[in-house]
Amino acid sequence: MLAWAYRHTKRLLAAAVLLAMAGAAQAEERMAFAYQGIERHYVLHAPPNQTGPAPLVIALHGLGESVDQLRRSWTLDSVADRDGFGIVYPEALTGRWAYVDTRPVGLPGGQGLVDDTGFIGALLDKLLADHVADPARVFVVGVSNGALMAWTLACHMPDRLAGVAPFISGMVERQAQQCSPSRLVPLMVLAGTEDLSQDYDGAMGENYRLMSVPETLEFWRYRRGCTGMNWQRLPPHTPEDPTAAVRVDWTGCTDPSPQRFWRIEGGGHSLPAFAPLSERERQRRHGGRSQAIETAEEVSAFFHLSTAK
């Protein structure tokens, strides 16, 4: 009965989101402000009829990905319109976030190094001063290279965040070495076991080591002092989908903030969504897009849980 209810509810939500997408394709203006003496850009998607500060999600794109590409890759804008939160999409210089000192990004003209932690903090300051964002409900979602930036913000800006969701990338070892957060933020992680871009099992690169996803989760579990976990394998949303979603929630933690993991078994380097697969996606044999969950729905649900009293 619970499995049927889950499938039925998710199908209704997916239908509502897909219908809303047609009316939610807004061409928000690309905005700019100066930081480190250069112009930095972002796009703000505000809730319909917003009259005051609202919950805000800072959404960080992947390597070389445009804001428009990120927005098209999932239904977050539509879910935000329905649930009443705003989204700000900052742009990385040269398409790559400066998330750790061993992977720096240079400022134009050789004027120094990009400070993206400072840039995102300054952007948040601006949105708070403009009464766009509720300071108690600011969240971060990062995808791939954006997930690496999200890990850095969880480490170095936790007092300003109500939740962080890094997707399809573990941390790099240097990040873990430099990570001593003043508090632990609610954490939602998602990764595919057949991700061939940001390897689920970790990888070695020039001047860095990508930690595996389980190693990354253990880094945070240890700090939370968790002693157990609950896990649930979800029924398939689409019968022909070869992937599966397993939701893991850690329990018995000394720190009250939740830690959740979506393990997408057979999933690759993309965000799961209910939308039909394109012909190109269907031709991928390994690590394709999963249809097991609607990622944007799970983001909204987790962030709501994180701030529930």
Phi and psi in degrees as GROMACS dihedral restraints (atoms count N, CA, C in turn):
[ dihedral_restraints ]
;  ai    aj    ak    al  type     phi  dphi    fc
    3     4     5     6     1   -65.4    20    10
    4     5     6     7     1   -39.5    20    10
    6     7     8     9     1   -63.7    20    10
    7     8     9    10     1   -44.3    20    10
    9    10    11    12     1   -61.3    20    10
   10    11    12    13     1   -43.1    20    10
   12    13    14    15     1   -62.5    20    10
   13    14    15    16     1   -40.1    20    10
   15    16    17    18     1   -62.5    20    10
   16    17    18    19     1   -48.9    20    10
   18    19    20    21     1   -60.7    20    10
   19    20    21    22     1   -43.8    20    10
   21    22    23    24     1   -63.9    20    10
   22    23    24    25     1   -45.3    20    10
   24    25    26    27     1   -62.7    20    10
   25    26    27    28     1   -44.1    20    10
   27    28    29    30     1   -65.2    20    10
   28    29    30    31     1   -36.8    20    10
   30    31    32    33     1   -66.3    20    10
   31    32    33    34     1   -40.0    20    10
   33    34    35    36     1   -63.7    20    10
   34    35    36    37     1   -43.1    20    10
   36    37    38    39     1   -64.4    20    10
   37    38    39    40     1   -42.8    20    10
   39    40    41    42     1   -62.3    20    10
   40    41    42    43     1   -42.5    20    10
   42    43    44    45     1   -61.9    20    10
   43    44    45    46     1   -43.4    20    10
   45    46    47    48     1   -63.0    20    10
   46    47    48    49     1   -41.1    20    10
   48    49    50    51     1   -66.4    20    10
   49    50    51    52     1   -44.4    20    10
   51    52    53    54     1   -64.2    20    10
   52    53    54    55     1   -36.6    20    10
   54    55    56    57     1   -66.3    20    10
   55    56    57    58     1   -38.5    20    10
   57    58    59    60     1   -69.9    20    10
   58    59    60    61     1   -26.8    20    10
   60    61    62    63     1   -59.3    20    10
   61    62    63    64     1   -34.6    20    10
   63    64    65    66     1   -61.6    20    10
   64    65    66    67     1   -34.2    20    10
   66    67    68    69     1   -95.8    20    10
   67    68    69    70     1    -1.6    20    10
   69    70    71    72     1  -103.6    20    10
   70    71    72    73     1     1.8    20    10
   72    73    74    75     1   -78.5    20    10
   73    74    75    76     1    79.3    20    10
   75    76    77    78     1   -92.7    20    10
   76    77    78    79     1   144.2    20    10
   78    79    80    81     1   -98.7    20    10
   79    80    81    82     1    70.8    20    10
   81    82    83    84     1   -63.6    20    10
   82    83    84    85     1   149.0    20    10
   84    85    86    87     1   -71.2    20    10
   85    86    87    88     1   139.7    20    10
   87    88    89    90     1   -77.1    20    10
   88    89    90    91     1   118.4    20    10
   90    91    92    93     1  -108.5    20    10
   91    92    93    94     1   166.0    20    10
   93    94    95    96     1  -146.8    20    10
   94    95    96    97     1   152.7    20    10
   96    97    98    99     1  -152.5    20    10
   97    98    99   100     1   161.5    20    10
   99   100   101   102     1   -87.5    20    10
  100   101   102   103     1   133.9    20    10
  102   103   104   105     1  -146.9    20    10
  103   104   105   106     1   135.6    20    10
  105   106   107   108     1    56.0    20    10
  106   107   108   109     1    30.2    20    10
  108   109   110   111     1    77.1    20    10
  109   110   111   112     1     9.4    20    10
  111   112   113   114     1  -130.3    20    10
  112   113   114   115     1   163.9    20    10
  114   115   116   117     1   -84.9    20    10
  115   116   117   118     1   124.0    20    10
  117   118   119   120     1  -112.4    20    10
  118   119   120   121     1   146.0    20    10
  120   121   122   123     1  -117.1    20    10
  121   122   123   124     1   155.6    20    10
  123   124   125   126     1  -159.6    20    10
  124   125   126   127     1   162.5    20    10
  126   127   128   129     1  -122.3    20    10
  127   128   129   130     1   133.2    20    10
  129   130   131   132     1  -111.0    20    10
  130   131   132   133     1   122.0    20    10
  132   133   134   135     1  -106.8    20    10
  133   134   135   136     1   103.5    20    10
  135   136   137   138     1   -90.8    20    10
  136   137   138   139     1   153.2    20    10
  138   139   140   141     1   -62.2    20    10
  139   140   141   142     1   148.8    20    10
  141   142   143   144     1   -58.8    20    10
  142   143   144   145     1   136.6    20    10
  144   145   146   147     1    59.1    20    10
  145   146   147   148     1    33.2    20    10
  147   148   149   150     1   -65.3    20    10
  148   149   150   151     1   132.0    20    10
  150   151   152   153     1  -120.5    20    10
  151   152   153   154     1    -2.0    20    10
  153   154   155   156     1  -167.0    20    10
  154   155   156   157     1  -174.1    20    10
  156   157   158   159     1   -57.7    20    10
  157   158   159   160     1   137.1    20    10
  159   160   161   162     1  -130.3    20    10
  160   161   162   163     1   161.3    20    10
  162   163   164   165     1   -54.3    20    10
  163   164   165   166     1   146.6    20    10
  165   166   167   168     1  -133.4    20    10
  166   167   168   169     1   133.7    20    10
  168   169   170   171     1  -108.1    20    10
  169   170   171   172     1   126.1    20    10
  171   172   173   174     1   -92.2    20    10
  172   173   174   175     1   112.7    20    10
  174   175   176   177     1  -106.2    20    10
  175   176   177   178     1   120.9    20    10
  177   178   179   180     1  -109.0    20    10
  178   179   180   181     1   122.0    20    10
  180   181   182   183     1   -74.8    20    10
  181   182   183   184     1   169.2    20    10
  183   184   185   186     1   -85.2    20    10
  184   185   186   187     1  -179.9    20    10
  186   187   188   189     1   -62.2    20    10
  187   188   189   190     1   121.9    20    10
  189   190   191   192     1    69.7    20    10
  190   191   192   193     1     7.9    20    10
  192   193   194   195     1   -91.9    20    10
  193   194   195   196     1   137.4    20    10
  195   196   197   198     1   -83.3    20    10
  196   197   198   199     1   162.8    20    10
  198   199   200   201     1   -59.6    20    10
  199   200   201   202     1   -42.5    20    10
  201   202   203   204     1   -61.3    20    10
  202   203   204   205     1   -40.8    20    10
  204   205   206   207     1   -63.5    20    10
  205   206   207   208     1   -42.6    20    10
  207   208   209   210     1   -62.0    20    10
  208   209   210   211     1   -43.9    20    10
  210   211   212   213     1   -64.0    20    10
  211   212   213   214     1   -35.6    20    10
  213   214   215   216     1   -75.5    20    10
  214   215   216   217     1   -18.3    20    10
  216   217   218   219     1   -78.9    20    10
  217   218   219   220     1   -11.3    20    10
  219   220   221   222     1  -156.9    20    10
  220   221   222   223     1  -177.1    20    10
  222   223   224   225     1  -105.6    20    10
  223   224   225   226     1    25.9    20    10
  225   226   227   228     1   -62.9    20    10
  226   227   228   229     1   -38.9    20    10
  228   229   230   231     1   -59.7    20    10
  229   230   231   232     1   -44.6    20    10
  231   232   233   234     1   -66.2    20    10
  232   233   234   235     1   -41.3    20    10
  234   235   236   237     1   -64.8    20    10
  235   236   237   238     1   -39.1    20    10
  237   238   239   240     1   -62.6    20    10
  238   239   240   241     1   -42.0    20    10
  240   241   242   243     1   -61.1    20    10
  241   242   243   244     1   -41.9    20    10
  243   244   245   246     1   -70.1    20    10
  244   245   246   247     1   -40.6    20    10
  246   247   248   249     1   -95.8    20    10
  247   248   249   250     1    -2.8    20    10
  249   250   251   252     1    80.7    20    10
  250   251   252   253     1    34.7    20    10
  252   253   254   255     1  -123.9    20    10
  253   254   255   256     1   156.4    20    10
  255   256   257   258     1   -96.4    20    10
  256   257   258   259     1   163.8    20    10
  258   259   260   261     1  -133.6    20    10
  259   260   261   262     1   132.7    20    10
  261   262   263   264     1  -114.6    20    10
  262   263   264   265     1   132.7    20    10
  264   265   266   267     1  -112.5    20    10
  265   266   267   268     1    93.9    20    10
  267   268   269   270     1   -73.4    20    10
  268   269   270   271     1   155.7    20    10
  270   271   272   273     1  -109.6    20    10
  271   272   273   274     1   133.3    20    10
  273   274   275   276     1   -80.8    20    10
  274   275   276   277     1   145.9    20    10
  276   277   278   279     1   -68.7    20    10
  277   278   279   280     1   137.1    20    10
  279   280   281   282     1    57.5    20    10
  280   281   282   283     1    16.4    20    10
  282   283   284   285     1    76.4    20    10
  283   284   285   286     1    13.0    20    10
  285   286   287   288     1  -137.4    20    10
  286   287   288   289     1   130.9    20    10
  288   289   290   291     1   -80.3    20    10
  289   290   291   292     1   141.4    20    10
  291   292   293   294     1   -91.3    20    10
  292   293   294   295     1    86.2    20    10
  294   295   296   297     1   -98.8    20    10
  295   296   297   298     1   -12.5    20    10
  297   298   299   300     1  -157.2    20    10
  298   299   300   301     1   153.3    20    10
  300   301   302   303     1   -67.3    20    10
  301   302   303   304     1   -23.9    20    10
  303   304   305   306     1   -82.9    20    10
  304   305   306   307     1    -2.5    20    10
  306   307   308   309     1  -129.9    20    10
  307   308   309   310     1    61.4    20    10
  309   310   311   312     1   -75.0    20    10
  310   311   312   313     1   160.1    20    10
  312   313   314   315     1  -123.0    20    10
  313   314   315   316     1   130.1    20    10
  315   316   317   318     1   -85.0    20    10
  316   317   318   319     1   145.4    20    10
  318   319   320   321     1   -71.9    20    10
  319   320   321   322     1   154.2    20    10
  321   322   323   324     1   -56.8    20    10
  322   323   324   325     1   141.2    20    10
  324   325   326   327     1    75.8    20    10
  325   326   327   328     1    13.1    20    10
  327   328   329   330     1    66.5    20    10
  328   329   330   331     1    32.5    20    10
  330   331   332   333     1   -86.1    20    10
  331   332   333   334     1     5.1    20    10
  333   334   335   336     1   134.6    20    10
  334   335   336   337     1  -160.6    20    10
  336   337   338   339     1  -112.1    20    10
  337   338   339   340     1   146.4    20    10
  339   340   341   342     1   -67.5    20    10
  340   341   342   343     1   136.6    20    10
  342   343   344   345     1  -112.4    20    10
  343   344   345   346     1    88.6    20    10
  345   346   347   348     1   -77.8    20    10
  346   347   348   349     1   -27.2    20    10
  348   349   350   351     1   -63.4    20    10
  349   350   351   352     1   -44.5    20    10
  351   352   353   354     1   -65.3    20    10
  352   353   354   355     1   -39.3    20    10
  354   355   356   357     1   -60.9    20    10
  355   356   357   358     1   -47.1    20    10
  357   358   359   360     1   -67.3    20    10
  358   359   360   361     1   -37.0    20    10
  360   361   362   363     1   -63.4    20    10
  361   362   363   364     1   -40.6    20    10
  363   364   365   366     1   -68.6    20    10
  364   365   366   367     1   -38.3    20    10
  366   367   368   369     1   -63.0    20    10
  367   368   369   370     1   -41.6    20    10
  369   370   371   372     1   -63.6    20    10
  370   371   372   373     1   -41.6    20    10
  372   373   374   375     1   -55.4    20    10
  373   374   375   376     1   -43.5    20    10
  375   376   377   378     1   -64.2    20    10
  376   377   378   379     1   -44.4    20    10
  378   379   380   381     1   -68.8    20    10
  379   380   381   382     1   -32.0    20    10
  381   382   383   384     1   -69.3    20    10
  382   383   384   385     1   -43.5    20    10
  384   385   386   387     1   -64.3    20    10
  385   386   387   388     1   -30.7    20    10
  387   388   389   390     1   -84.5    20    10
  388   389   390   391     1     3.4    20    10
  390   391   392   393     1    60.4    20    10
  391   392   393   394     1    32.6    20    10
  393   394   395   396     1   -87.7    20    10
  394   395   396   397     1   -38.7    20    10
  396   397   398   399     1  -112.3    20    10
  397   398   399   400     1   143.4    20    10
  399   400   401   402     1   -83.8    20    10
  400   401   402   403     1   116.3    20    10
  402   403   404   405     1   -62.1    20    10
  403   404   405   406     1   -21.2    20    10
  405   406   407   408     1   -86.3    20    10
  406   407   408   409     1    -7.1    20    10
  408   409   410   411     1  -137.0    20    10
  409   410   411   412     1    64.6    20    10
  411   412   413   414     1  -112.0    20    10
  412   413   414   415     1   127.7    20    10
  414   415   416   417     1  -125.8    20    10
  415   416   417   418     1   160.2    20    10
  417   418   419   420     1  -127.5    20    10
  418   419   420   421     1   133.9    20    10
  420   421   422   423     1  -123.8    20    10
  421   422   423   424     1   131.3    20    10
  423   424   425   426     1  -131.4    20    10
  424   425   426   427     1   142.5    20    10
  426   427   428   429     1  -118.1    20    10
  427   428   429   430     1   121.6    20    10
  429   430   431   432     1    61.1    20    10
  430   431   432   433     1  -114.4    20    10
  432   433   434   435     1   -59.0    20    10
  433   434   435   436     1   -32.9    20    10
  435   436   437   438     1   -67.3    20    10
  436   437   438   439     1   -30.1    20    10
  438   439   440   441     1   -66.3    20    10
  439   440   441   442     1   -39.2    20    10
  441   442   443   444     1   -60.6    20    10
  442   443   444   445     1   -39.7    20    10
  444   445   446   447     1   -66.1    20    10
  445   446   447   448     1   -38.0    20    10
  447   448   449   450     1   -63.4    20    10
  448   449   450   451     1   -39.5    20    10
  450   451   452   453     1   -59.1    20    10
  451   452   453   454     1   -42.6    20    10
  453   454   455   456     1   -61.7    20    10
  454   455   456   457     1   -41.1    20    10
  456   457   458   459     1   -67.3    20    10
  457   458   459   460     1   -35.5    20    10
  459   460   461   462     1   -62.7    20    10
  460   461   462   463     1   -31.1    20    10
  462   463   464   465     1   -81.9    20    10
  463   464   465   466     1   -39.2    20    10
  465   466   467   468     1  -114.4    20    10
  466   467   468   469     1    -5.0    20    10
  468   469   470   471     1  -137.4    20    10
  469   470   471   472     1    34.9    20    10
  471   472   473   474     1   -67.5    20    10
  472   473   474   475     1   -28.6    20    10
  474   475   476   477     1   -69.1    20    10
  475   476   477   478     1   -13.5    20    10
  477   478   479   480     1  -101.9    20    10
  478   479   480   481     1    -2.8    20    10
  480   481   482   483     1  -120.4    20    10
  481   482   483   484     1   141.7    20    10
  483   484   485   486     1   -98.4    20    10
  484   485   486   487     1    -6.4    20    10
  486   487   488   489     1   177.0    20    10
  487   488   489   490     1   150.6    20    10
  489   490   491   492     1  -135.5    20    10
  490   491   492   493     1   138.2    20    10
  492   493   494   495     1  -132.2    20    10
  493   494   495   496     1    92.9    20    10
  495   496   497   498     1   -87.6    20    10
  496   497   498   499     1   127.3    20    10
  498   499   500   501     1  -117.6    20    10
  499   500   501   502     1   138.6    20    10
  501   502   503   504     1    51.6    20    10
  502   503   504   505     1    44.7    20    10
  504   505   506   507     1  -169.7    20    10
  505   506   507   508     1   133.9    20    10
  507   508   509   510     1   -77.7    20    10
  508   509   510   511     1  -175.3    20    10
  510   511   512   513     1   -84.9    20    10
  511   512   513   514     1   161.8    20    10
  513   514   515   516     1   -93.6    20    10
  514   515   516   517     1   154.9    20    10
  516   517   518   519     1   -57.9    20    10
  517   518   519   520     1   -40.0    20    10
  519   520   521   522     1   -61.8    20    10
  520   521   522   523     1   -36.6    20    10
  522   523   524   525     1   -60.3    20    10
  523   524   525   526     1   -46.1    20    10
  525   526   527   528     1   -62.0    20    10
  526   527   528   529     1   -39.3    20    10
  528   529   530   531     1   -63.6    20    10
  529   530   531   532     1   -31.6    20    10
  531   532   533   534     1   -96.3    20    10
  532   533   534   535     1     4.0    20    10
  534   535   536   537     1   -97.2    20    10
  535   536   537   538     1   109.0    20    10
  537   538   539   540     1  -136.1    20    10
  538   539   540   541     1    73.3    20    10
  540   541   542   543     1   -67.1    20    10
  541   542   543   544     1   145.3    20    10
  543   544   545   546     1   -71.5    20    10
  544   545   546   547     1   -22.3    20    10
  546   547   548   549     1  -151.9    20    10
  547   548   549   550     1   162.3    20    10
  549   550   551   552     1  -100.2    20    10
  550   551   552   553     1   122.7    20    10
  552   553   554   555     1   -86.7    20    10
  553   554   555   556     1   150.3    20    10
  555   556   557   558     1   -52.1    20    10
  556   557   558   559     1   137.2    20    10
  558   559   560   561     1  -131.2    20    10
  559   560   561   562     1   125.9    20    10
  561   562   563   564     1  -123.5    20    10
  562   563   564   565     1   120.1    20    10
  564   565   566   567     1  -115.9    20    10
  565   566   567   568     1   145.1    20    10
  567   568   569   570     1  -139.1    20    10
  568   569   570   571     1   134.1    20    10
  570   571   572   573     1  -156.0    20    10
  571   572   573   574     1   147.3    20    10
  573   574   575   576     1   -97.3    20    10
  574   575   576   577     1   137.3    20    10
  576   577   578   579     1   -70.8    20    10
  577   578   579   580     1   -15.3    20    10
  579   580   581   582     1  -114.6    20    10
  580   581   582   583     1    32.1    20    10
  582   583   584   585     1   -70.4    20    10
  583   584   585   586     1   117.2    20    10
  585   586   587   588     1   -98.8    20    10
  586   587   588   589     1    -0.9    20    10
  588   589   590   591     1   -97.7    20    10
  589   590   591   592     1   -56.1    20    10
  591   592   593   594     1  -110.0    20    10
  592   593   594   595     1    88.1    20    10
  594   595   596   597     1   -53.2    20    10
  595   596   597   598     1   128.5    20    10
  597   598   599   600     1   -54.6    20    10
  598   599   600   601     1   -36.1    20    10
  600   601   602   603     1   -91.7    20    10
  601   602   603   604     1     8.0    20    10
  603   604   605   606     1    90.3    20    10
  604   605   606   607     1   168.7    20    10
  606   607   608   609     1  -162.6    20    10
  607   608   609   610     1   160.6    20    10
  609   610   611   612     1  -107.1    20    10
  610   611   612   613     1   137.7    20    10
  612   613   614   615     1  -133.9    20    10
  613   614   615   616     1   178.9    20    10
  615   616   617   618     1   -68.7    20    10
  616   617   618   619     1   117.9    20    10
  618   619   620   621     1    68.3    20    10
  619   620   621   622     1    17.7    20    10
  621   622   623   624     1  -158.9    20    10
  622   623   624   625     1   159.7    20    10
  624   625   626   627     1  -127.3    20    10
  625   626   627   628     1   122.8    20    10
  627   628   629   630     1   -81.0    20    10
  628   629   630   631     1   118.4    20    10
  630   631   632   633     1   -69.6    20    10
  631   632   633   634     1   150.9    20    10
  633   634   635   636     1   -67.1    20    10
  634   635   636   637     1   160.6    20    10
  636   637   638   639     1   -62.5    20    10
  637   638   639   640     1   -45.7    20    10
  639   640   641   642     1   -59.6    20    10
  640   641   642   643     1   -38.5    20    10
  642   643   644   645     1   -64.4    20    10
  643   644   645   646     1   -40.9    20    10
  645   646   647   648     1   -62.5    20    10
  646   647   648   649     1   -45.6    20    10
  648   649   650   651     1   -63.3    20    10
  649   650   651   652     1   -37.6    20    10
  651   652   653   654     1   -65.6    20    10
  652   653   654   655     1   -35.7    20    10
  654   655   656   657     1   -54.0    20    10
  655   656   657   658     1   -45.3    20    10
  657   658   659   660     1   -81.8    20    10
  658   659   660   661     1   -34.9    20    10
  660   661   662   663     1   -60.3    20    10
  661   662   663   664     1   -43.1    20    10
  663   664   665   666     1   -60.0    20    10
  664   665   666   667     1   -41.7    20    10
  666   667   668   669     1   -69.6    20    10
  667   668   669   670     1   -27.8    20    10
  669   670   671   672     1   -81.0    20    10
  670   671   672   673     1   -16.2    20    10
  672   673   674   675     1    69.5    20    10
  673   674   675   676     1    32.9    20    10
  675   676   677   678     1   -78.0    20    10
  676   677   678   679     1   142.4    20    10
  678   679   680   681     1  -116.3    20    10
  679   680   681   682     1    -3.9    20    10
  681   682   683   684     1  -154.9    20    10
  682   683   684   685     1  -179.5    20    10
  684   685   686   687     1  -154.0    20    10
  685   686   687   688     1   150.2    20    10
  687   688   689   690     1  -110.0    20    10
  688   689   690   691     1   138.7    20    10
  690   691   692   693     1  -135.5    20    10
  691   692   693   694     1   149.7    20    10
  693   694   695   696     1  -141.1    20    10
  694   695   696   697     1   125.6    20    10
  696   697   698   699     1   -91.5    20    10
  697   698   699   700     1   120.9    20    10
  699   700   701   702     1   -80.1    20    10
  700   701   702   703     1   146.8    20    10
  702   703   704   705     1   -66.4    20    10
  703   704   705   706     1   151.4    20    10
  705   706   707   708     1   -64.9    20    10
  706   707   708   709     1   138.9    20    10
  708   709   710   711     1   -78.3    20    10
  709   710   711   712     1   -37.4    20    10
  711   712   713   714     1  -123.8    20    10
  712   713   714   715     1   122.5    20    10
  714   715   716   717     1   -55.3    20    10
  715   716   717   718     1   -34.3    20    10
  717   718   719   720     1   -85.2    20    10
  718   719   720   721     1    -1.3    20    10
  720   721   722   723     1   -72.3    20    10
  721   722   723   724     1   121.3    20    10
  723   724   725   726     1   -79.6    20    10
  724   725   726   727     1    -7.9    20    10
  726   727   728   729     1   -89.5    20    10
  727   728   729   730     1   169.2    20    10
  729   730   731   732     1  -145.9    20    10
  730   731   732   733     1   148.8    20    10
  732   733   734   735     1  -108.8    20    10
  733   734   735   736     1   128.6    20    10
  735   736   737   738     1  -117.9    20    10
  736   737   738   739     1   124.4    20    10
  738   739   740   741     1  -100.6    20    10
  739   740   741   742     1   126.7    20    10
  741   742   743   744     1  -118.4    20    10
  742   743   744   745     1   127.6    20    10
  744   745   746   747     1  -122.1    20    10
  745   746   747   748     1   127.2    20    10
  747   748   749   750     1   -78.3    20    10
  748   749   750   751     1   147.1    20    10
  750   751   752   753     1  -131.4    20    10
  751   752   753   754     1   170.5    20    10
  753   754   755   756     1    62.7    20    10
  754   755   756   757     1    33.4    20    10
  756   757   758   759     1   -88.4    20    10
  757   758   759   760     1   144.2    20    10
  759   760   761   762     1   -77.4    20    10
  760   761   762   763     1   -24.2    20    10
  762   763   764   765     1   -97.0    20    10
  763   764   765   766     1   134.4    20    10
  765   766   767   768     1   -77.1    20    10
  766   767   768   769     1   -13.6    20    10
  768   769   770   771     1   -71.7    20    10
  769   770   771   772     1   136.4    20    10
  771   772   773   774     1   -73.7    20    10
  772   773   774   775     1   151.2    20    10
  774   775   776   777     1  -130.6    20    10
  775   776   777   778     1   119.5    20    10
  777   778   779   780     1  -125.8    20    10
  778   779   780   781     1   144.1    20    10
  780   781   782   783     1  -133.0    20    10
  781   782   783   784     1   128.0    20    10
  783   784   785   786     1  -100.7    20    10
  784   785   786   787     1   105.8    20    10
  786   787   788   789     1   -92.8    20    10
  787   788   789   790     1   115.0    20    10
  789   790   791   792     1   -96.8    20    10
  790   791   792   793     1    96.6    20    10
  792   793   794   795     1   -71.3    20    10
  793   794   795   796     1   119.6    20    10
  795   796   797   798     1    86.8    20    10
  796   797   798   799     1    -2.8    20    10
  798   799   800   801     1   -82.4    20    10
  799   800   801   802     1   156.3    20    10
  801   802   803   804     1  -111.4    20    10
  802   803   804   805     1  -149.3    20    10
  804   805   806   807     1   -91.0    20    10
  805   806   807   808     1    65.1    20    10
  807   808   809   810     1  -158.8    20    10
  808   809   810   811     1   162.2    20    10
  810   811   812   813     1   -86.1    20    10
  811   812   813   814     1   126.9    20    10
  813   814   815   816     1   -60.2    20    10
  814   815   816   817     1   142.5    20    10
  816   817   818   819     1  -157.7    20    10
  817   818   819   820     1   152.8    20    10
  819   820   821   822     1   -74.7    20    10
  820   821   822   823     1   -16.6    20    10
  822   823   824   825     1   -55.3    20    10
  823   824   825   826     1   145.1    20    10
  825   826   827   828     1   -56.9    20    10
  826   827   828   829     1   146.8    20    10
  828   829   830   831     1   -74.6    20    10
  829   830   831   832     1   140.7    20    10
  831   832   833   834     1   -72.1    20    10
  832   833   834   835     1   167.1    20    10
  834   835   836   837     1   -60.8    20    10
  835   836   837   838     1   -38.4    20    10
  837   838   839   840     1   -64.1    20    10
  838   839   840   841     1   -41.2    20    10
  840   841   842   843     1   -65.9    20    10
  841   842   843   844     1   -36.0    20    10
  843   844   845   846     1   -66.3    20    10
  844   845   846   847     1   -27.8    20    10
  846   847   848   849     1   -79.7    20    10
  847   848   849   850     1   -10.3    20    10
  849   850   851   852     1   -76.4    20    10
  850   851   852   853     1   126.5    20    10
  852   853   854   855     1   -83.2    20    10
  853   854   855   856     1   -34.5    20    10
  855   856   857   858     1  -130.4    20    10
  856   857   858   859     1   141.4    20    10
  858   859   860   861     1    64.2    20    10
  859   860   861   862     1    39.2    20    10
  861   862   863   864     1   -82.9    20    10
  862   863   864   865     1  -174.5    20    10
  864   865   866   867     1   -76.0    20    10
  865   866   867   868     1   128.9    20    10
  867   868   869   870     1   -81.1    20    10
  868   869   870   871     1   147.3    20    10
  870   871   872   873     1  -110.9    20    10
  871   872   873   874     1    21.0    20    10
  873   874   875   876     1   -73.1    20    10
  874   875   876   877     1   -34.3    20    10
  876   877   878   879     1  -139.7    20    10
  877   878   879   880     1   163.6    20    10
  879   880   881   882     1  -100.1    20    10
  880   881   882   883     1   103.8    20    10
  882   883   884   885     1   -55.9    20    10
  883   884   885   886     1   -43.9    20    10
  885   886   887   888     1   -61.0    20    10
  886   887   888   889     1   -37.8    20    10
  888   889   890   891     1   -63.4    20    10
  889   890   891   892     1   -41.4    20    10
  891   892   893   894     1   -70.4    20    10
  892   893   894   895     1   -33.5    20    10
  894   895   896   897     1   -60.6    20    10
  895   896   897   898     1   -50.6    20    10
  897   898   899   900     1   -61.8    20    10
  898   899   900   901     1   -42.7    20    10
  900   901   902   903     1   -64.1    20    10
  901   902   903   904     1   -41.9    20    10
  903   904   905   906     1   -69.2    20    10
  904   905   906   907     1   -42.5    20    10
  906   907   908   909     1   -66.2    20    10
  907   908   909   910     1   -34.1    20    10
  909   910   911   912     1   -64.4    20    10
  910   911   912   913     1   -43.4    20    10
  912   913   914   915     1   -60.6    20    10
  913   914   915   916     1   -38.2    20    10
  915   916   917   918     1   -66.9    20    10
  916   917   918   919     1   -26.1    20    10
  918   919   920   921     1  -109.3    20    10
  919   920   921   922     1     3.6    20    10
  921   922   923   924     1   -67.8    20    10
  922   923   924   925     1   137.9    20    10
